[in-house]
Amino acid sequence: MKASQPTRRGPRLSHLARPRLSADRRAAGQAGSTLVEVLLAVAILGIVVVALMTGLLTLARSTRIHRNHSNGLAVITSAAEYASDNSQLVYQAGCPSAPPAYTVPSGSFPGVSVATSCVDTTLQKLTLTLAFTNPAGSWTLEVLKRPA
């Protein structure tokens, strides 16, 4: 004969004795994230990265523009000093009948053009212009030249 098994009375409660796996994780402090939470975190991170990259690109572009302007101003200022110095660019008579043509060395002052006009019989006005492309514009300086 078989050994008799103890008889059970009442409903079976075995499922209550062992907690489910997700409850075990939560109890141990290892709660997982839901898909919605992960997607929201990725979306927020993406927005922050795009904002930072846009800011960095704007900073780089504005720095380049400022550097080009500063370099252009330095070139045209140097060209104006060169043009006003009679030891460098010698005064040429010719006013008022025909204004003389002056040039500045293109190797030292790239992109600088010179236009000359007569103010009176001895005073000449040299208009130096430097055109630049990024952004489009130009620097213009006027120099008055008289005999030494």
SULQUISUL-V205111 format. One record per helix or strand. SS is the DSSP state (H for helix, E for strand). FROM is the first residue (numbers start at 1). LEN is the number of residues. If there is no record, write none. Layout:
# SULQUISUL-V205111
SS:FROM:LEN ; SS:FROM:LEN
This chain:
# SULQUISUL-V205111
H:14:4 ; H:21:7 ; H:35:50 ; E:112:7 ; E:124:9 ; E:137:9
